Amino acid sequence: MFQPIIFHITTPKIWQQFANENYFEAASLKTEGFIHTSTSAQLEATAQRYYAAENEILILHLDANKMKSKIKFEFANSVNDYFPHIFGVIEKENILQIDLVKNENRKFLWAEKTKFKI
């Protein structure tokens, strides 16, 4: 079940808050104790489910094998699937790539994604 590359979705505005840090963390780390991530198979549905109202999103490609924080797959009853959760911050050194994906009329333009500077 373990995936070497996992993905975290965020917005450019949230990413910018950590511009001068060597790590990134989502608000869920404080509120739920972990950061939500997805496998490649789950990514598009997750984006549509939680970020459909955003004009653009960032997709962080994470090297799960190098993460210092614990990663655990946990079951989400709402979608009947296991999702990878990171129990700590995301070290920027373990971000392999960031894609910017635009959204038009609540539909993400995956084929037109562009690289975003880490």
Protein Blocks (a to p, Z undefined) as FASTA:
>chain_A
ZZfbdcddddfklmmmmmmpcbdcdfklmmnopacdddfklmmmmmmmmmmmpmbdcddd
ddfklpmbdcdddddfklopacdddebdddfklpmbdcddddeehiacfklgccddZZ
